[in-house]
Amino acid sequence: MTRKTLISRTSTSKGLTTIVHILDKIYETGRKYAADFKEIMPIVFDTHLPKWNYCAIPQE
């Protein structure tokens, strides 16, 4: 069985299930963002888990 099949079988006792999408793109590490990115898209960190949850908010 593939990992995708095993992951897609995951469910909760309340009946929630998963939808699985496998990305085959290779992402390079250490890639830098554009110089003005933080001014155009400020980063807003979550209050509960700020180390893992954050959003880049586009400015108009």
C-alpha positions, -999 to +999 in steps of 0.1 A: +000+000+000+011+035-007+014+062+020-014+082+002-037+052+006-028+047+043-032+085+051-066+087+032-080+059+055-075+082+085-108+091+103-121+102+137-147+085+159-171+113+149-167+104+112-143+131+100-121+119+071-091+133+053-084+144+018-049+137+006-029+155-020+007+145-026+030+173-039+057+161-062+074+194-066+109+198-051+113+229-030+147+244-026+159+252+009+174+285+020+155+304-007+153+342+002+122+363-001+120+396-020+135+426-002+101+444+000+080+412+008+075+421+045+063+456+037+038+443+010+027+412+030+032+416+068+034+384+088+007+379+115+015+352+140-012+331+157-017+337+195-019+300+203+010+285+184+029+314+168+060+293+160+040+271+136+009+292+127+012+324+108-003+342+078+011+367+053-016+393+048-016+412+014-019+449+017-040+469-008 
